[in-house]
Amino acid sequence: MSIVAIIQSMLAPGIMISACGLLLLGMNNKYSIVVNRIRLLDDEKRKLKSVTGAPQQNPTSEGRLMSITMQLEKFAYRVKLVRNAVLSYSLAVAFFIISSLLIGLNFAITGANIFIIVVILFLTGMLSVLIGVIFAAMEVIKGYEIVRIETQE
């Protein structure tokens, strides 16, 4: 088999590595945004608690404090979904890299027939991508719930 055929065989996992890289880039950006929002809300919560501890409690501050507490709970769950999506995409990249390496190894070592292992690893990588997409979709739904809490104030 020619070197061109070997490279062509290794191309499919390589394309999936690039695709997962783009998904990871987006999820890492989202992770940073969610963590930053958690920090901002937590800071606002601390400031409100110091104000509401005063003798004249402000009903507006108390309502905002309850809203922040609900949002923080949902953000904590949301950050776990983002983490799970990132983990799934990272595992997919690992499976695609291993399958690509095994394709090259299969051609390098004569007599080795490991295509079934390559197919299983590639399909496992695709399953990991699917799981990551499911976690990302769940995170979008959770993000919408948080926006609804914020706008109901």
Residue pairs with C-beta under 8 A, 6 or more apart in sequence:
1 107
6 103
6 104
6 107
9 103
9 107
10 100
10 103
10 104
12 122
13 96
13 97
13 99
13 100
13 103
13 122
13 125
14 96
14 100
16 92
16 96
16 122
16 125
16 126
16 129
17 93
17 96
17 97
17 100
19 129
20 89
20 90
20 92
20 93
20 96
20 129
21 93
23 85
23 89
23 129
23 132
23 133
23 136
24 86
24 89
24 90
24 93
27 82
27 85
27 86
27 89
27 132
27 136
28 86
30 82
30 139
31 79
31 82
31 83
31 86
34 75
34 78
34 79
34 82
35 79
37 75
38 72
38 75
38 76
38 79
41 68
41 71
41 72
41 75
42 72
44 64
44 68
45 65
45 68
45 69
45 72
48 61
48 64
48 65
48 68
49 65
51 58
51 61
52 58
52 61
52 62
52 65
63 153
64 153
67 149
67 150
67 152
67 153
70 149
71 146
71 149
71 150
74 142
74 145
74 146
74 149
75 146
77 142
78 139
78 142
78 143
78 146
81 135
81 136
81 138
81 139
81 142
82 135
82 136
82 139
84 131
84 132
84 135
85 132
85 133
85 135
85 136
85 139
86 132
87 132
88 128
88 129
88 131
88 132
88 135
89 128
89 129
89 132
91 125
91 128
92 125
92 126
92 128
92 129
92 132
93 125
94 125
95 121
95 122
95 124
95 125
95 128
96 121
96 122
96 125
98 121
99 118
99 121
99 122
99 125
102 114
102 117
102 118
102 121
103 118
105 112
105 114
106 112
106 113
106 114
106 115
106 118
